[in-house]
Amino acid sequence: MDPGSVLRVGIVANEPSGDILGASLIKAIRQCVPNASFEGVGGPEMISQGCNTLYPMERLSVMGLIEVLKHLPELLSIRKGLLRHFSDNPPDVFIGIDAPDFNLDLERKLKQRGIPTVHYVCPTVWAWRPKRVKKIRAAADLVLSIFPFEKEFLKPHGVNAAYVGHPLADDIAMDTDASAARKRLGLDPHARFIALLPGSRLSEIETLSADFLRAAAICAGKYPDLQFVVPLINQKVRERFEQILNEVSPQLAVTLVDGHSRDAMQAAELVLTASGTATLEALLLKRPMVVAYRLNRLTYWIVDTFNLVNVPYVSMANLLSEEPLAAEFIQDAVTPEALSGALIDLLDAPEKTAQIARSYARLHNELKQDAGARSAEAVLALVKKHA
């Protein structure tokens, strides 16, 4: 696109992870079209890149069924306001970042009005609710996919997708320095560490922390020099974890840190984590891991009974690998004995952990694609096509 052109971009992110993606994309587009303008919904990262936000992003950052229902009137009102704004002031392209339940409907209606639409981060239709692929096809002229298998999954469904790589893979160095991370966290430079990540939500802390700590105590019984580091996302989560720690394993050699989950994993030789984004970060940090996943019993019964999940593993680390490299324990299989057994298996097998690290390095290379630049290139090609 002509660097002197004026490009108007509508863009909506609903939560901090989307705000980071949006900021990276805005920066990359501006490198190609310096005077491009951006407006929609964004957080501090997108605002710092010059995005004019029409609504505070925190009003859209709602998770959980009950919370969404409670805020539904406001969410629908904001979506209606955005639709009206972009219909009256059509951008050259509209980009919805993740949050498919909010963004896909907005994209579909804007697409019907002749505005090119992009959805950044493919919804997990390959894992569950596969019928949503029809909704994606109706909503998005282009899907920017962050995992390599998504483009091939979408192709037979008639969804135009571009694989752009994962921004985390660009952000995390190929070689990670455990000693530097320990220094930043004030940890013993000579001790052996396992990072415990029982989750970022209070519900995860409640359901996983006790088993994680009991598993850690079993490991420490075999390896007395072992220490543990636990990153906790906020004060409320930290206070609840400390209560459980004092009840379950008050003598455990554990260091609690506020935030800094990446440093905690980097400082450790192994990671015990709840399923989620942390499994991808551990992969990119080349840290062998053990993964636990526990849902509300009723939710798990519904998912299991009606076969709602269509993938063999819960962790992205295993979904990306040709073979499962991380031991996974789900629901009632999450026990201190099972978790500690898997960790001790890794502690006892340095050749195995080295092989896992090499496999993770290969996957890191596949995901490291300069996602911002590739996304910008795909977006501008769509704009040119519709010009």
C-alpha positions in Angstrom: 0.0 0.0 0.0 1.2 3.5 -0.8 2.9 4.8 2.4 1.3 8.2 1.7 -2.2 6.7 1.8 -4.7 7.4 4.6 -5.8 4.1 6.1 -8.7 4.0 8.6 -8.8 0.8 10.8 -11.5 -0.2 13.2 -10.2 -2.5 15.9 -11.7 -4.0 19.1 -9.9 -5.9 21.8 -11.7 -7.1 25.0 -8.9 -8.1 27.4 -5.2 -7.5 28.2 -3.9 -10.3 26.0 -5.9 -8.9 23.0 -4.6 -5.4 23.9 -1.0 -6.6 23.5 -1.9 -8.3 20.2 -3.6 -5.1 19.0 -0.7 -2.9 20.0 1.8 -5.1 18.1 -0.5 -5.1 15.0 -1.0 -1.3 15.1 2.7 -0.7 15.3 3.4 -3.1 12.4 0.7 -1.5 10.2 2.1 2.0 11.0 5.5 0.9 9.7 3.9 0.3 6.3 1.3 3.1 6.4 2.7 5.8 8.8 -0.4 8.0 8.9 -3.0 5.1 9.5 -5.6 5.9 12.1 -7.1 3.4 14.5 -10.2 3.5 16.6 -12.5 1.1 18.5 -11.8 -0.4 21.9 -8.4 -1.0 23.4 -6.4 -0.9 26.6 -3.3 0.9 27.6 -1.0 -0.9 25.1 -3.2 0.0 22.1 -3.8 3.5 23.4 0.0 4.0 23.7 0.2 3.1 20.0 -2.3 5.8 19.1 -5.6 3.9 19.1 -8.6 6.1 19.9 -10.8 4.0 22.2 -14.5 4.6 22.1 -15.3 2.6 25.3 -13.0 1.6 28.2 -11.8 -1.9 27.5 -12.4 -3.0 31.1 -16.2 -2.8 30.4 -15.8 -5.6 27.9 -13.4 -7.7 30.1 -15.9 -10.1 31.5 -15.3 -13.8 32.0 -17.5 -16.7 33.2 -21.1 -17.5 32.4 -22.7 -15.8 35.4 -20.5 -12.7 35.0 -21.4 -12.4 31.3 -25.1 -12.7 32.0 -24.9 -10.0 34.7 -23.2 -7.6 32.3 -25.1 -8.7 29.2 -27.2 -5.6 28.8 -24.1 -3.3 28.9 -22.2 -5.6 26.5 -25.0 -5.6 24.0 -25.3 -1.9 24.3 -21.6 -1.4 23.6 -21.7 -3.7 20.6 -24.7 -1.9 19.2 -22.9 1.4 19.7 -19.8 0.1 17.9 -22.0 -1.2 15.0 -23.7 2.2 14.7 -20.4 4.1 14.8 -18.6 1.9 12.2 -21.7 1.8 10.0 -21.9 5.6 10.0 -18.1 6.0 9.7 -16.9 3.0 7.6 -13.3 2.0 8.2 -11.2 0.6 5.4 -11.0 -2.6 7.5 -12.3 -3.9 10.8 -10.3 -6.2 13.1 -11.8 -8.1 15.9 -9.2 -9.5 18.3 -10.1 -12.8 20.0 -13.4 -12.6 22.1 -15.4 -14.5 19.4 -18.7 -14.3 21.3 -18.5 -10.5 21.2 -16.6 -9.8 18.0 -17.9 -12.3 15.5 -21.4 -10.9 15.5 -20.1 -7.4 15.1 -17.8 -8.5 12.3 -20.7 -10.3 10.5 -22.9 -7.2 10.5 -20.1 -5.0 9.3 -19.2 -7.4 6.6 -22.8 -7.3 5.4 -22.3 -3.5 5.1 -19.4 -4.0 2.8 -16.6 -3.5 5.3 -13.7 -5.9 5.0 -13.4 -7.9 8.3 -10.5 -9.7 10.1 -10.7 -11.9 13.1 -7.3 -12.2 14.9 -6.8 -15.5 16.8 -8.8 -18.4 15.5 -11.5 -19.5 17.9 -10.9 -23.0 19.2 -13.4 -24.7 16.8 -10.9 -27.5 16.3 -11.2 -28.3 20.0 -14.9 -27.8 20.8 -18.1 -26.3 19.4 -17.0 -27.0 15.8 -20.3 -25.7 14.4 -19.0 -22.2 15.1 -16.9 -22.5 11.9 -20.0 -21.4 10.0 -20.3 -18.3 12.1 -16.6 -17.5 11.4 -17.1 -18.0 7.7 -20.1 -15.6 7.7 -18.2 -13.0 9.9 -14.6 -12.8 8.7 -13.1 -12.2 5.3 -9.8 -13.2 6.9 -8.7 -15.1 10.0 -5.3 -14.5 11.4 -4.3 -17.8 12.9 -1.5 -18.2 15.6 -1.1 -21.9 15.4 0.0 -23.7 12.2 -2.7 -26.4 12.2 -5.6 -23.9 12.2 -5.2 -22.8 8.6 -5.5 -26.4 7.4 -8.5 -27.0 9.6 -10.3 -23.9 8.3 -9.6 -24.4 4.6 -12.2 -27.2 3.8 -14.8 -25.1 5.6 -14.3 -22.2 3.2 -12.6 -19.9 5.7 -9.8 -17.7 4.4 -6.9 -17.8 6.9 -3.3 -16.7 7.1 -0.9 -18.3 9.6 1.0 -15.5 11.2 2.7 -17.3 14.1 2.4 -16.6 17.8 3.4 -13.3 19.3 4.7 -15.0 22.5 7.1 -16.9 20.4 8.5 -13.6 19.1 8.6 -12.1 22.6 10.5 -15.0 24.3 14.1 -15.5 23.4 15.2 -18.8 21.9 17.8 -19.2 24.6 16.6 -18.5 28.2 18.9 -17.8 31.1 17.8 -19.5 34.4 20.5 -17.7 36.4 19.4 -14.3 35.2 15.8 -15.1 36.1 16.8 -16.3 39.6 18.8 -13.1 40.1 15.7 -11.0 39.2 13.6 -12.9 41.7 16.2 -13.0 44.4 16.4 -16.8 44.4 19.3 -19.0 45.5 21.5 -19.3 42.4 22.6 -22.8 43.3 19.4 -24.5 44.4 17.2 -26.8 42.2 13.8 -25.2 41.6 10.4 -26.4 40.4 7.8 -23.7 39.5 4.3 -24.3 40.7 1.6 -22.5 38.7 -1.8 -23.5 40.1 -3.6 -20.9 38.1 -4.6 -17.2 38.0 -8.2 -17.5 39.1 -9.3 -18.0 42.7 -11.3 -21.1 41.5 -8.1 -22.7 40.2 -6.3 -21.8 43.4 -9.0 -23.5 45.4 -9.1 -26.7 43.3 -5.4 -27.3 42.6 -3.2 -25.6 45.2 -3.5 -28.3 47.9 -2.6 -31.1 45.5 0.3 -29.1 44.0 1.7 -28.4 47.4 1.3 -32.0 48.6 3.0 -33.2 45.4 5.8 -30.7 46.0 6.3 -32.1 49.5 6.6 -35.6 48.2 9.2 -34.5 45.7 11.1 -32.6 48.4 11.1 -35.8 50.5 13.1 -37.6 47.8 15.2 -34.6 46.8 15.8 -32.5 50.0 17.7 -29.8 48.0 14.6 -29.0 46.0 13.0 -25.6 46.3 9.8 -24.3 44.8 8.8 -20.9 43.4 5.1 -19.8 43.0 4.1 -16.7 41.0 0.7 -15.3 42.1 -1.2 -12.8 39.9 -2.6 -10.5 42.6 -3.0 -10.0 46.3 -6.3 -11.8 46.7 -4.9 -14.9 45.0 -1.7 -14.7 47.0 -3.6 -14.5 50.3 -5.7 -17.5 49.6 -2.7 -19.5 48.4 -0.8 -18.6 51.6 -3.7 -19.9 53.7 -3.6 -23.2 51.8 0.2 -23.4 52.1 0.0 -22.9 55.9 -2.7 -25.6 56.2 -1.0 -28.2 53.9 2.8 -27.8 53.7 4.0 -25.0 56.1 7.5 -26.4 56.2 7.9 -26.5 52.4 10.9 -24.5 51.0 8.7 -22.2 48.8 9.2 -18.7 47.5 6.1 -16.7 46.6 6.4 -13.9 44.0 3.9 -11.3 42.9 3.4 -11.8 39.1 6.6 -12.6 37.2 5.3 -16.0 36.1 7.6 -16.1 33.1 10.6 -15.4 35.3 9.5 -18.1 37.8 9.3 -20.7 35.0 12.6 -19.6 33.5 14.3 -19.9 36.9 13.0 -23.5 37.3 14.1 -26.8 35.8 10.6 -28.2 35.8 7.1 -26.7 35.8 3.9 -28.0 37.4 1.1 -26.0 36.0 -2.6 -25.7 35.5 -3.7 -26.0 31.9 -3.8 -22.7 30.0 -1.5 -20.2 28.4 1.2 -21.1 31.0 1.7 -24.4 29.1 2.6 -22.5 25.9 4.9 -20.2 27.9 6.6 -23.2 29.5 7.1 -24.8 26.0 8.6 -21.6 24.7 10.9 -21.4 27.7 11.9 -25.1 26.9 10.9 -26.2 30.4 9.6 -29.8 30.8 6.2 -29.7 32.5 3.4 -31.6 34.2 -0.1 -30.3 33.6 -3.2 -30.5 35.7 -6.8 -29.6 34.8 -9.8 -29.7 37.0 -13.3 -28.3 36.2 -16.4 -27.8 38.3 -17.9 -31.3 38.6 -21.1 -30.5 36.8 -19.3 -28.8 34.0 -17.0 -31.7 33.6 -19.9 -34.2 33.6 -21.6 -32.2 30.8 -18.4 -31.9 28.8 -17.6 -35.6 29.2 -21.1 -37.0 28.8 -21.9 -35.1 25.6 -18.3 -35.4 24.2 -18.0 -31.7 23.7 -14.2 -31.6 23.5 -12.7 -33.0 20.2 -9.0 -33.0 21.1 -6.9 -35.7 22.8 -5.0 -33.3 25.1 -5.8 -30.3 27.3 -2.4 -28.5 27.0 -1.3 -26.6 24.0 2.2 -28.0 24.5 0.9 -31.5 23.6 -1.4 -30.3 20.9 1.5 -28.8 19.0 3.8 -31.8 19.5 3.9 -34.9 17.3 3.8 -36.9 20.5 2.7 -35.9 24.0 5.7 -34.5 25.9 3.9 -33.3 29.0 2.1 -35.6 31.4 -1.5 -34.5 31.8 -3.8 -35.3 34.7 -7.5 -34.4 34.5 -10.2 -34.1 37.1 -10.0 -37.1 39.6 -6.6 -38.1 38.2 -5.2 -35.0 39.8 -3.7 -36.4 43.0 -0.5 -35.6 44.9 0.9 -39.1 44.1 0.3 -38.8 40.4 1.7 -35.3 40.1 4.8 -36.0 42.2 5.3 -39.3 40.3 5.4 -37.5 37.0 7.8 -34.8 38.4 10.1 -37.4 39.9 10.2 -39.3 36.6 11.5 -36.1 35.0 13.9 -35.3 37.8 15.3 -38.8 37.5 15.7 -38.6 33.7 18.0 -35.7 32.6 18.4 -37.2 29.1 14.6 -37.2 28.7 14.2 -33.6 29.9 17.0 -32.6 27.5 15.1 -34.3 24.6 11.9 -32.5 25.6 13.7 -29.2 25.6 15.1 -29.8 22.1 11.6 -30.7 20.9 10.2 -27.5 22.4 12.9 -25.5 20.7 11.8 -26.9 17.3 8.2 -25.9 18.1 9.4 -22.4 19.1 11.0 -22.0 15.8 7.8 -23.0 14.0 5.8 -20.4 16.0 8.3 -17.6 15.7 7.1 -15.9 12.5 7.2 -12.2 13.4 3.5 -12.2 14.0 3.0 -8.4 14.0 4.6 -8.0 10.6 2.9 -11.0 9.0 -0.5 -9.9 10.4 0.0 -6.4 9.0 1.0 -7.8 5.6 -2.2 -10.0 5.5 -4.4 -7.1 6.6 -3.1 -4.7 4.1 -3.4 -7.3 1.3 -7.1 -7.7 2.2 -7.5 -3.9 2.1 -5.9 -3.7 -1.3 -8.1 -6.5 -2.6 -11.3 -4.7 -1.5 -10.1 -1.2 -2.6 
